[in-house]
Amino acid sequence: MPNQNIPFIDLKTQRKLLGTKLDENILKVVDHGAYVMGPEITELEQRLADYTGAKHVVACGSGTDALMMPLMAWGIGPGDAVFVPAFTFVATAEVVALVGATPIFCDVEEDSFNICPTSLLAGITKAKELGLTPRAIMPVDLYGLPADFDAIQSIADDHKLLVLDDLCQGFGGRYKGKNTGAFGDAGGTSFFPAKPLGCYGDGGAVFTNDDDLYEKLTSIRVHGQGTNKYHNVRLGLNARMDTFQAAVLLLKLDIFPEELARRDEIARKYTAELSDVASTPCVPEGYSSAWAQYTLRIDPSKRQDFASELQSKGVPTAIYYPIPLHKQPGYLSYPSATDQLPVSEKICDEVISLPMNPYLNDDQVDRIIQAVKAAL
């Protein structure tokens, strides 16, 4: 009899844990009728501000909105350059292109997979050679691990650049005693269901300490409104969060610290057991990861067989990400910091992620570890 499949992301068990409280939160929204931008949105924004330490939070419709809105508020557009890592999800570069600016792809560090300061400096030089105006850096907290904010902020200060932290995978991570969401000039996160803190649809939030930016963001979120929604003072978006998603997130925030602790416990066990058969994730001193993904690096020639063998034992895997952004067909016209981005190009062929969710039980974790060891 085949082994029962282990869930890669387990929202069903979480939903059972939330129980009737979730039903009550949703029915409360149904009953009061403020289905978009209802009172739960304001409550959620305050809770998120308390959690991250950010002065202002603007809830919005998706992680993509959360990354695009600050660029719009800053007036970044044609002729401007924004520096992004080549190894991440496409939305990071997509929002730069959508506002008319030029994404410049930078390589990542081999140990953290986050943007490489040396490549970032090369990207700034490249932008100037192309006649572009360097405007902003968009580090990504990949797989839940915060970027090296000290190094990034130092470069930003030297070159008078804005920093927009893409913490769409990194909400819940910590860097030198501070939560993600508290770094840079702004940060944007996603509450897509598969994220460490996810809603039941699309959702996102922007974090900032800048009062002026906050006012612009609240305007952009609702079609660039001024004194009211029929008074429009700038270009904007329909980027509102629906109230049902806030109702879900408010309840999930109550259990989020315990879920993060369990993710970390599972990750530590994976690393202890698997570091002798594969390259396991590196978490530098002073960092903690939200463990959006737990990702191994293995021999590219063995990756497909490895995935197939694990699948045969009921253990799913995923590849985040198989193609670096500078090689994506839709982005070939945009420049890279250097002619090649060797780390990004290499790790795309090597990475493979194991199940990671706080509802894996000890027996399931052991099954996954034994399957990996047998396959490698």
Secondary structure, 3 states (H helix, E strand, C coil): CCCCCCCCCCHHHHHHHHHHHHHHHHHHHHHHCCCECCHHHHHHHHHHHHHHCCCEEEEECCHHHHHHHHHHHCCCCCCEEEEEECCCCCHHHHHHHHCCCEEEEECECCCCCCECHHHHHHHHHHHHHCCCEEEEECCECHHHCCCCHHHHHHHHHHHCCEEEEECCCCCCCEECCEECCCCCCEEEEECCCCCCCCCCCCCEEEEECCHHHHHHHHHHCECCECCCCCCECCCCCECCCEHHHHHHHHHHHHHHHHHHHHHHHHHHHHHHHHCCCCECCCCCCCEECCCCCEEEECCHHHHHHHHHHHHHCCCCCECCCCCCHHHCHHHCCCCECCCCCHHHHHHCCCEEEECCCCCCCHHHHHHHHHHHHHHC
